[in-house]
Amino acid sequence: MLWFQGSIPDAIKSAKQRSLVFVVVITGEDEQSAQLMSSWEDDRVSEAAQKCCVAIKVEAKSDTCAQFSQICILLLCEV
């Protein structure tokens, strides 16, 4: 999988500019995360994803993940 290497705001901007879906994949060190990452690394999935989305990978225990989670909560509260 070709993961977006910039920041979350840059990934969102890129997705908007290219009219693609923005995807955040949150990974951990558990079995479910390993299975999820295995799916994303499948050649067919990776090729299809690159045509329709800008995907960024975020570690579950990172500051970036905590900040993004807070933003998502705020966005959901506005709906």
Distance bins in CASP14 RR format, pairs under 12 A and 6 or more apart:
PFRMAT RR
TARGET T0000
AUTHOR 0000-0000-0000
RMODE 2
METHOD distances of the structure
MODEL  1
1 23 0 0 0 0 0 1 0 0 0 0 0
1 25 0 0 0 0 1 0 0 0 0 0 0
1 27 0 0 0 0 0 1 0 0 0 0 0
1 36 0 0 0 0 0 1 0 0 0 0 0
1 37 0 0 0 0 1 0 0 0 0 0 0
1 38 0 0 0 0 0 1 0 0 0 0 0
1 39 0 0 0 0 1 0 0 0 0 0 0
1 40 1 0 1 0 0 0 0 0 0 0 0
1 41 1 0 1 0 0 0 0 0 0 0 0
1 42 0 0 0 0 1 0 0 0 0 0 0
1 43 0 0 0 0 1 0 0 0 0 0 0
1 44 0 0 0 0 0 1 0 0 0 0 0
1 45 1 0 0 1 0 0 0 0 0 0 0
1 46 1 0 1 0 0 0 0 0 0 0 0
1 47 0 0 0 0 1 0 0 0 0 0 0
1 48 0 0 0 0 0 1 0 0 0 0 0
1 49 1 0 0 1 0 0 0 0 0 0 0
1 50 0 0 0 0 1 0 0 0 0 0 0
1 53 0 0 0 0 0 1 0 0 0 0 0
1 54 0 0 0 0 0 1 0 0 0 0 0
1 55 1 0 0 1 0 0 0 0 0 0 0
1 56 0 0 0 0 0 1 0 0 0 0 0
1 57 1 0 0 1 0 0 0 0 0 0 0
2 40 0 0 0 0 0 1 0 0 0 0 0
2 41 0 0 0 0 0 1 0 0 0 0 0
2 43 0 0 0 0 0 1 0 0 0 0 0
2 45 0 0 0 0 0 1 0 0 0 0 0
2 46 1 0 0 1 0 0 0 0 0 0 0
2 47 0 0 0 0 1 0 0 0 0 0 0
2 48 0 0 0 0 0 1 0 0 0 0 0
2 49 0 0 0 0 1 0 0 0 0 0 0
2 50 1 0 1 0 0 0 0 0 0 0 0
2 51 0 0 0 0 0 1 0 0 0 0 0
2 53 0 0 0 0 0 1 0 0 0 0 0
2 54 0 0 0 0 1 0 0 0 0 0 0
2 55 0 0 0 0 1 0 0 0 0 0 0
2 56 0 0 0 0 0 1 0 0 0 0 0
2 57 0 0 0 0 0 1 0 0 0 0 0
3 11 0 0 0 0 1 0 0 0 0 0 0
3 23 0 0 0 0 1 0 0 0 0 0 0
3 24 0 0 0 0 0 1 0 0 0 0 0
3 25 0 0 0 0 1 0 0 0 0 0 0
3 27 0 0 0 0 0 1 0 0 0 0 0
3 37 0 0 0 0 0 1 0 0 0 0 0
3 40 0 0 0 0 1 0 0 0 0 0 0
3 41 0 0 0 0 0 1 0 0 0 0 0
3 46 0 0 0 0 1 0 0 0 0 0 0
3 49 0 0 0 0 1 0 0 0 0 0 0
3 50 0 0 0 0 0 1 0 0 0 0 0
3 53 0 0 0 0 0 1 0 0 0 0 0
3 54 0 0 0 0 1 0 0 0 0 0 0
3 55 1 0 1 0 0 0 0 0 0 0 0
3 56 1 0 0 1 0 0 0 0 0 0 0
3 57 1 0 1 0 0 0 0 0 0 0 0
3 58 0 0 0 0 1 0 0 0 0 0 0
4 10 1 0 0 1 0 0 0 0 0 0 0
4 11 1 0 1 0 0 0 0 0 0 0 0
4 12 0 0 0 0 1 0 0 0 0 0 0
4 13 0 0 0 0 0 1 0 0 0 0 0
4 14 1 0 0 1 0 0 0 0 0 0 0
4 15 0 0 0 0 1 0 0 0 0 0 0
4 18 0 0 0 0 0 1 0 0 0 0 0
4 20 0 0 0 0 0 1 0 0 0 0 0
4 22 0 0 0 0 1 0 0 0 0 0 0
4 23 0 0 0 0 1 0 0 0 0 0 0
4 24 0 0 0 0 1 0 0 0 0 0 0
4 25 0 0 0 0 0 1 0 0 0 0 0
4 49 0 0 0 0 0 1 0 0 0 0 0
4 50 0 0 0 0 0 1 0 0 0 0 0
4 53 0 0 0 0 1 0 0 0 0 0 0
4 54 1 0 1 0 0 0 0 0 0 0 0
4 55 1 0 0 1 0 0 0 0 0 0 0
4 56 1 0 1 0 0 0 0 0 0 0 0
4 57 0 0 0 0 1 0 0 0 0 0 0
4 58 0 0 0 0 0 1 0 0 0 0 0
5 11 0 0 0 0 1 0 0 0 0 0 0
5 14 0 0 0 0 0 1 0 0 0 0 0
5 54 0 0 0 0 0 1 0 0 0 0 0
5 55 0 0 0 0 0 1 0 0 0 0 0
5 56 0 0 0 0 1 0 0 0 0 0 0
5 57 0 0 0 0 1 0 0 0 0 0 0
6 12 0 0 0 0 0 1 0 0 0 0 0
6 13 0 0 0 0 0 1 0 0 0 0 0
6 14 0 0 0 0 1 0 0 0 0 0 0
6 54 0 0 0 0 0 1 0 0 0 0 0
6 55 0 0 0 0 0 1 0 0 0 0 0
6 56 1 0 0 1 0 0 0 0 0 0 0
6 57 0 0 0 0 0 1 0 0 0 0 0
6 58 0 0 0 0 0 1 0 0 0 0 0
6 64 0 0 0 0 0 1 0 0 0 0 0
7 13 0 0 0 0 1 0 0 0 0 0 0
7 14 0 0 0 0 0 1 0 0 0 0 0
7 24 0 0 0 0 0 1 0 0 0 0 0
7 54 0 0 0 0 0 1 0 0 0 0 0
7 56 0 0 0 0 1 0 0 0 0 0 0
7 58 0 0 0 0 0 1 0 0 0 0 0
7 64 0 0 0 0 1 0 0 0 0 0 0
7 67 0 0 0 0 0 1 0 0 0 0 0
7 68 0 0 0 0 0 1 0 0 0 0 0
8 14 0 0 0 0 0 1 0 0 0 0 0
8 15 0 0 0 0 0 1 0 0 0 0 0
8 22 0 0 0 0 1 0 0 0 0 0 0
8 23 0 0 0 0 0 1 0 0 0 0 0
8 24 1 0 0 1 0 0 0 0 0 0 0
8 25 0 0 0 0 0 1 0 0 0 0 0
8 26 0 0 0 0 0 1 0 0 0 0 0
8 54 0 0 0 0 0 1 0 0 0 0 0
8 55 0 0 0 0 0 1 0 0 0 0 0
8 56 1 0 0 1 0 0 0 0 0 0 0
8 57 0 0 0 0 0 1 0 0 0 0 0
8 58 1 0 0 1 0 0 0 0 0 0 0
8 62 0 0 0 0 0 1 0 0 0 0 0
8 63 0 0 0 0 0 1 0 0 0 0 0
8 64 1 0 0 1 0 0 0 0 0 0 0
8 65 0 0 0 0 1 0 0 0 0 0 0
8 67 0 0 0 0 1 0 0 0 0 0 0
8 68 1 0 1 0 0 0 0 0 0 0 0
8 69 0 0 0 0 0 1 0 0 0 0 0
8 70 0 0 0 0 0 1 0 0 0 0 0
8 71 0 0 0 0 1 0 0 0 0 0 0
8 72 0 0 0 0 0 1 0 0 0 0 0
9 15 0 0 0 0 0 1 0 0 0 0 0
9 16 0 0 0 0 0 1 0 0 0 0 0
9 22 0 0 0 0 0 1 0 0 0 0 0
9 54 0 0 0 0 0 1 0 0 0 0 0
9 56 0 0 0 0 0 1 0 0 0 0 0
9 64 0 0 0 0 0 1 0 0 0 0 0
9 67 0 0 0 0 0 1 0 0 0 0 0
9 68 0 0 0 0 0 1 0 0 0 0 0
9 71 0 0 0 0 1 0 0 0 0 0 0
10 16 0 0 0 0 0 1 0 0 0 0 0
10 17 0 0 0 0 0 1 0 0 0 0 0
10 22 0 0 0 0 0 1 0 0 0 0 0
10 54 0 0 0 0 1 0 0 0 0 0 0
10 56 0 0 0 0 1 0 0 0 0 0 0
11 17 0 0 0 0 0 1 0 0 0 0 0
11 18 0 0 0 0 0 1 0 0 0 0 0
11 20 0 0 0 0 1 0 0 0 0 0 0
11 21 0 0 0 0 0 1 0 0 0 0 0
11 22 1 0 0 1 0 0 0 0 0 0 0
11 23 0 0 0 0 1 0 0 0 0 0 0
11 24 0 0 0 0 1 0 0 0 0 0 0
11 25 0 0 0 0 0 1 0 0 0 0 0
11 53 0 0 0 0 1 0 0 0 0 0 0
11 54 1 0 1 0 0 0 0 0 0 0 0
11 55 0 0 0 0 1 0 0 0 0 0 0
11 56 1 0 1 0 0 0 0 0 0 0 0
11 57 0 0 0 0 0 1 0 0 0 0 0
11 58 0 0 0 0 0 1 0 0 0 0 0
11 64 0 0 0 0 0 1 0 0 0 0 0
11 68 0 0 0 0 0 1 0 0 0 0 0
12 18 0 0 0 0 0 1 0 0 0 0 0
12 20 0 0 0 0 0 1 0 0 0 0 0
12 21 0 0 0 0 0 1 0 0 0 0 0
12 22 1 0 1 0 0 0 0 0 0 0 0
12 23 0 0 0 0 0 1 0 0 0 0 0
12 24 0 0 0 0 1 0 0 0 0 0 0
12 53 0 0 0 0 0 1 0 0 0 0 0
12 54 1 0 0 1 0 0 0 0 0 0 0
12 55 0 0 0 0 0 1 0 0 0 0 0
12 56 0 0 0 0 1 0 0 0 0 0 0
12 68 0 0 0 0 0 1 0 0 0 0 0
12 71 0 0 0 0 0 1 0 0 0 0 0
12 75 0 0 0 0 0 1 0 0 0 0 0
13 20 0 0 0 0 0 1 0 0 0 0 0
13 22 0 0 0 0 1 0 0 0 0 0 0
13 54 0 0 0 0 1 0 0 0 0 0 0
13 56 0 0 0 0 0 1 0 0 0 0 0
14 20 1 0 0 1 0 0 0 0 0 0 0
14 21 0 0 0 0 0 1 0 0 0 0 0
14 22 0 0 0 0 1 0 0 0 0 0 0
14 23 0 0 0 0 0 1 0 0 0 0 0
14 53 0 0 0 0 0 1 0 0 0 0 0
14 54 1 0 1 0 0 0 0 0 0 0 0
14 55 0 0 0 0 0 1 0 0 0 0 0
14 56 0 0 0 0 1 0 0 0 0 0 0
15 21 1 0 0 1 0 0 0 0 0 0 0
15 22 1 1 0 0 0 0 0 0 0 0 0
15 23 0 0 0 0 1 0 0 0 0 0 0
15 24 0 0 0 0 0 1 0 0 0 0 0
15 52 0 0 0 0 0 1 0 0 0 0 0
15 53 1 0 0 1 0 0 0 0 0 0 0
15 54 1 0 1 0 0 0 0 0 0 0 0
15 55 0 0 0 0 1 0 0 0 0 0 0
15 56 0 0 0 0 1 0 0 0 0 0 0
16 22 1 0 0 1 0 0 0 0 0 0 0
16 54 0 0 0 0 1 0 0 0 0 0 0
17 54 0 0 0 0 1 0 0 0 0 0 0
18 50 0 0 0 0 0 1 0 0 0 0 0
18 51 0 0 0 0 0 1 0 0 0 0 0
18 52 0 0 0 0 1 0 0 0 0 0 0
18 53 0 0 0 0 1 0 0 0 0 0 0
18 54 1 0 0 1 0 0 0 0 0 0 0
19 51 0 0 0 0 0 1 0 0 0 0 0
19 52 0 0 0 0 1 0 0 0 0 0 0
19 53 0 0 0 0 0 1 0 0 0 0 0
19 54 0 0 0 0 0 1 0 0 0 0 0
20 49 0 0 0 0 1 0 0 0 0 0 0
20 50 0 0 0 0 1 0 0 0 0 0 0
20 51 0 0 0 0 1 0 0 0 0 0 0
20 52 1 0 0 1 0 0 0 0 0 0 0
20 53 1 0 1 0 0 0 0 0 0 0 0
20 54 1 0 1 0 0 0 0 0 0 0 0
20 55 0 0 0 0 1 0 0 0 0 0 0
21 48 0 0 0 0 0 1 0 0 0 0 0
21 49 0 0 0 0 1 0 0 0 0 0 0
21 50 0 0 0 0 0 1 0 0 0 0 0
21 51 0 0 0 0 0 1 0 0 0 0 0
21 52 1 0 1 0 0 0 0 0 0 0 0
21 53 1 0 1 0 0 0 0 0 0 0 0
21 54 1 0 0 1 0 0 0 0 0 0 0
21 55 0 0 0 0 1 0 0 0 0 0 0
21 56 0 0 0 0 0 1 0 0 0 0 0
22 49 0 0 0 0 0 1 0 0 0 0 0
22 52 0 0 0 0 0 1 0 0 0 0 0
22 53 1 0 0 1 0 0 0 0 0 0 0
22 54 1 0 1 0 0 0 0 0 0 0 0
22 55 0 0 0 0 1 0 0 0 0 0 0
22 56 1 0 0 1 0 0 0 0 0 0 0
22 68 0 0 0 0 0 1 0 0 0 0 0
22 72 0 0 0 0 0 1 0 0 0 0 0
23 36 0 0 0 0 0 1 0 0 0 0 0
23 40 0 0 0 0 1 0 0 0 0 0 0
23 45 0 0 0 0 0 1 0 0 0 0 0
23 48 0 0 0 0 0 1 0 0 0 0 0
23 49 1 0 0 1 0 0 0 0 0 0 0
23 50 0 0 0 0 0 1 0 0 0 0 0
23 52 0 0 0 0 1 0 0 0 0 0 0
23 53 1 0 1 0 0 0 0 0 0 0 0
23 54 1 0 0 1 0 0 0 0 0 0 0
23 55 1 0 1 0 0 0 0 0 0 0 0
23 56 1 0 0 1 0 0 0 0 0 0 0
23 57 0 0 0 0 1 0 0 0 0 0 0
23 58 0 0 0 0 0 1 0 0 0 0 0
24 40 0 0 0 0 0 1 0 0 0 0 0
24 53 0 0 0 0 0 1 0 0 0 0 0
24 54 0 0 0 0 1 0 0 0 0 0 0
24 55 1 0 0 1 0 0 0 0 0 0 0
24 56 1 0 1 0 0 0 0 0 0 0 0
24 57 0 0 0 0 1 0 0 0 0 0 0
24 58 1 0 1 0 0 0 0 0 0 0 0
24 59 0 0 0 0 0 1 0 0 0 0 0
24 60 0 0 0 0 0 1 0 0 0 0 0
24 62 0 0 0 0 0 1 0 0 0 0 0
24 64 0 0 0 0 1 0 0 0 0 0 0
24 65 0 0 0 0 1 0 0 0 0 0 0
24 67 0 0 0 0 0 1 0 0 0 0 0
24 68 1 0 0 1 0 0 0 0 0 0 0
24 69 0 0 0 0 1 0 0 0 0 0 0
24 71 0 0 0 0 0 1 0 0 0 0 0
24 72 0 0 0 0 1 0 0 0 0 0 0
25 32 0 0 0 0 0 1 0 0 0 0 0
25 33 0 0 0 0 1 0 0 0 0 0 0
25 36 1 0 0 1 0 0 0 0 0 0 0
25 37 1 0 0 1 0 0 0 0 0 0 0
25 38 0 0 0 0 0 1 0 0 0 0 0
25 39 0 0 0 0 1 0 0 0 0 0 0
25 40 1 0 0 1 0 0 0 0 0 0 0
25 41 0 0 0 0 0 1 0 0 0 0 0
25 45 0 0 0 0 0 1 0 0 0 0 0
25 49 0 0 0 0 1 0 0 0 0 0 0
25 53 0 0 0 0 0 1 0 0 0 0 0
25 54 0 0 0 0 0 1 0 0 0 0 0
25 55 1 0 0 1 0 0 0 0 0 0 0
25 56 1 0 0 1 0 0 0 0 0 0 0
25 57 1 0 1 0 0 0 0 0 0 0 0
25 58 1 0 0 1 0 0 0 0 0 0 0
25 59 0 0 0 0 0 1 0 0 0 0 0
25 60 0 0 0 0 0 1 0 0 0 0 0
25 65 0 0 0 0 0 1 0 0 0 0 0
25 68 0 0 0 0 0 1 0 0 0 0 0
26 32 0 0 0 0 0 1 0 0 0 0 0
26 33 0 0 0 0 1 0 0 0 0 0 0
26 36 0 0 0 0 1 0 0 0 0 0 0
26 37 0 0 0 0 0 1 0 0 0 0 0
26 40 0 0 0 0 0 1 0 0 0 0 0
26 55 0 0 0 0 0 1 0 0 0 0 0
26 56 0 0 0 0 1 0 0 0 0 0 0
26 57 0 0 0 0 1 0 0 0 0 0 0
26 58 1 0 1 0 0 0 0 0 0 0 0
26 59 1 0 0 1 0 0 0 0 0 0 0
26 60 1 0 1 0 0 0 0 0 0 0 0
26 61 0 0 0 0 1 0 0 0 0 0 0
26 62 0 0 0 0 1 0 0 0 0 0 0
26 64 0 0 0 0 1 0 0 0 0 0 0
26 65 1 0 1 0 0 0 0 0 0 0 0
26 66 0 0 0 0 0 1 0 0 0 0 0
26 68 0 0 0 0 1 0 0 0 0 0 0
26 69 0 0 0 0 1 0 0 0 0 0 0
26 72 0 0 0 0 0 1 0 0 0 0 0
27 33 1 0 1 0 0 0 0 0 0 0 0
27 34 0 0 0 0 1 0 0 0 0 0 0
27 35 0 0 0 0 0 1 0 0 0 0 0
27 36 1 0 0 1 0 0 0 0 0 0 0
27 37 1 0 0 1 0 0 0 0 0 0 0
27 38 0 0 0 0 0 1 0 0 0 0 0
27 39 0 0 0 0 0 1 0 0 0 0 0
27 40 0 0 0 0 1 0 0 0 0 0 0
27 41 0 0 0 0 0 1 0 0 0 0 0
27 55 0 0 0 0 0 1 0 0 0 0 0
27 56 0 0 0 0 0 1 0 0 0 0 0
27 57 1 0 1 0 0 0 0 0 0 0 0
27 58 1 0 0 1 0 0 0 0 0 0 0
27 59 1 0 1 0 0 0 0 0 0 0 0
27 60 1 0 0 1 0 0 0 0 0 0 0
27 61 0 0 0 0 1 0 0 0 0 0 0
27 62 0 0 0 0 1 0 0 0 0 0 0
27 64 0 0 0 0 0 1 0 0 0 0 0
27 65 0 0 0 0 1 0 0 0 0 0 0
28 34 0 0 0 0 1 0 0 0 0 0 0
28 35 0 0 0 0 0 1 0 0 0 0 0
28 36 0 0 0 0 1 0 0 0 0 0 0
28 37 0 0 0 0 1 0 0 0 0 0 0
28 57 0 0 0 0 0 1 0 0 0 0 0
28 58 0 0 0 0 1 0 0 0 0 0 0
28 59 1 0 0 1 0 0 0 0 0 0 0
28 60 1 0 1 0 0 0 0 0 0 0 0
28 61 1 0 0 1 0 0 0 0 0 0 0
28 62 0 0 0 0 1 0 0 0 0 0 0
28 65 0 0 0 0 1 0 0 0 0 0 0
29 37 0 0 0 0 0 1 0 0 0 0 0
29 59 0 0 0 0 1 0 0 0 0 0 0
29 60 0 0 0 0 1 0 0 0 0 0 0
29 61 0 0 0 0 1 0 0 0 0 0 0
30 36 0 0 0 0 1 0 0 0 0 0 0
30 37 0 0 0 0 0 1 0 0 0 0 0
30 60 0 0 0 0 1 0 0 0 0 0 0
30 61 0 0 0 0 0 1 0 0 0 0 0
31 37 0 0 0 0 0 1 0 0 0 0 0
31 38 0 0 0 0 0 1 0 0 0 0 0
32 38 0 0 0 0 0 1 0 0 0 0 0
32 39 0 0 0 0 0 1 0 0 0 0 0
32 60 0 0 0 0 0 1 0 0 0 0 0
33 39 0 0 0 0 0 1 0 0 0 0 0
33 40 0 0 0 0 0 1 0 0 0 0 0
33 57 0 0 0 0 0 1 0 0 0 0 0
33 58 0 0 0 0 0 1 0 0 0 0 0
33 59 0 0 0 0 1 0 0 0 0 0 0
33 60 1 0 0 1 0 0 0 0 0 0 0
33 61 0 0 0 0 0 1 0 0 0 0 0
34 40 0 0 0 0 0 1 0 0 0 0 0
34 41 0 0 0 0 0 1 0 0 0 0 0
35 41 0 0 0 0 0 1 0 0 0 0 0
35 42 0 0 0 0 0 1 0 0 0 0 0
36 42 0 0 0 0 0 1 0 0 0 0 0
36 45 0 0 0 0 0 1 0 0 0 0 0
36 55 0 0 0 0 0 1 0 0 0 0 0
36 57 0 0 0 0 0 1 0 0 0 0 0
36 60 0 0 0 0 0 1 0 0 0 0 0
37 45 0 0 0 0 0 1 0 0 0 0 0
37 46 0 0 0 0 0 1 0 0 0 0 0
37 55 0 0 0 0 0 1 0 0 0 0 0
37 57 0 0 0 0 1 0 0 0 0 0 0
37 59 0 0 0 0 0 1 0 0 0 0 0
38 45 0 0 0 0 1 0 0 0 0 0 0
38 46 0 0 0 0 0 1 0 0 0 0 0
39 45 1 0 1 0 0 0 0 0 0 0 0
39 46 0 0 0 0 1 0 0 0 0 0 0
39 48 0 0 0 0 0 1 0 0 0 0 0
39 49 0 0 0 0 0 1 0 0 0 0 0
40 46 1 0 0 1 0 0 0 0 0 0 0
40 47 0 0 0 0 0 1 0 0 0 0 0
40 48 0 0 0 0 0 1 0 0 0 0 0
40 49 1 0 0 1 0 0 0 0 0 0 0
40 50 0 0 0 0 0 1 0 0 0 0 0
40 53 0 0 0 0 0 1 0 0 0 0 0
40 55 1 0 0 1 0 0 0 0 0 0 0
40 56 0 0 0 0 0 1 0 0 0 0 0
40 57 0 0 0 0 1 0 0 0 0 0 0
41 47 0 0 0 0 0 1 0 0 0 0 0
41 49 0 0 0 0 0 1 0 0 0 0 0
41 55 0 0 0 0 0 1 0 0 0 0 0
41 57 0 0 0 0 0 1 0 0 0 0 0
42 48 0 0 0 0 1 0 0 0 0 0 0
42 49 0 0 0 0 1 0 0 0 0 0 0
43 49 0 0 0 0 0 1 0 0 0 0 0
43 50 0 0 0 0 0 1 0 0 0 0 0
44 50 0 0 0 0 0 1 0 0 0 0 0
44 51 0 0 0 0 0 1 0 0 0 0 0
45 51 0 0 0 0 0 1 0 0 0 0 0
45 52 0 0 0 0 0 1 0 0 0 0 0
45 53 0 0 0 0 0 1 0 0 0 0 0
45 55 0 0 0 0 0 1 0 0 0 0 0
46 52 0 0 0 0 0 1 0 0 0 0 0
46 53 0 0 0 0 0 1 0 0 0 0 0
46 55 0 0 0 0 1 0 0 0 0 0 0
47 53 0 0 0 0 0 1 0 0 0 0 0
48 55 0 0 0 0 0 1 0 0 0 0 0
49 55 1 0 1 0 0 0 0 0 0 0 0
49 56 0 0 0 0 0 1 0 0 0 0 0
49 57 0 0 0 0 0 1 0 0 0 0 0
56 62 0 0 0 0 0 1 0 0 0 0 0
56 64 0 0 0 0 1 0 0 0 0 0 0
56 65 0 0 0 0 0 1 0 0 0 0 0
56 68 0 0 0 0 1 0 0 0 0 0 0
57 64 0 0 0 0 0 1 0 0 0 0 0
57 65 0 0 0 0 0 1 0 0 0 0 0
57 68 0 0 0 0 0 1 0 0 0 0 0
58 64 1 0 1 0 0 0 0 0 0 0 0
58 65 1 0 1 0 0 0 0 0 0 0 0
58 66 0 0 0 0 1 0 0 0 0 0 0
58 67 0 0 0 0 1 0 0 0 0 0 0
58 68 1 0 0 1 0 0 0 0 0 0 0
58 69 0 0 0 0 1 0 0 0 0 0 0
58 71 0 0 0 0 0 1 0 0 0 0 0
58 72 0 0 0 0 0 1 0 0 0 0 0
59 65 1 0 0 1 0 0 0 0 0 0 0
59 66 0 0 0 0 0 1 0 0 0 0 0
59 68 0 0 0 0 0 1 0 0 0 0 0
60 66 0 0 0 0 1 0 0 0 0 0 0
60 68 0 0 0 0 0 1 0 0 0 0 0
60 69 0 0 0 0 1 0 0 0 0 0 0
61 69 0 0 0 0 0 1 0 0 0 0 0
62 68 0 0 0 0 1 0 0 0 0 0 0
62 69 0 0 0 0 0 1 0 0 0 0 0
63 69 0 0 0 0 0 1 0 0 0 0 0
63 70 0 0 0 0 0 1 0 0 0 0 0
64 70 0 0 0 0 0 1 0 0 0 0 0
64 71 0 0 0 0 0 1 0 0 0 0 0
65 71 0 0 0 0 0 1 0 0 0 0 0
65 72 0 0 0 0 0 1 0 0 0 0 0
66 72 0 0 0 0 0 1 0 0 0 0 0
66 73 0 0 0 0 0 1 0 0 0 0 0
67 73 0 0 0 0 0 1 0 0 0 0 0
67 74 0 0 0 0 0 1 0 0 0 0 0
68 74 0 0 0 0 0 1 0 0 0 0 0
68 75 0 0 0 0 0 1 0 0 0 0 0
69 75 0 0 0 0 0 1 0 0 0 0 0
69 76 0 0 0 0 0 1 0 0 0 0 0
70 76 0 0 0 0 0 1 0 0 0 0 0
70 77 0 0 0 0 0 1 0 0 0 0 0
71 77 0 0 0 0 0 1 0 0 0 0 0
71 78 0 0 0 0 0 1 0 0 0 0 0
72 78 0 0 0 0 0 1 0 0 0 0 0
72 79 0 0 0 0 0 1 0 0 0 0 0
73 79 0 0 0 0 0 1 0 0 0 0 0
END
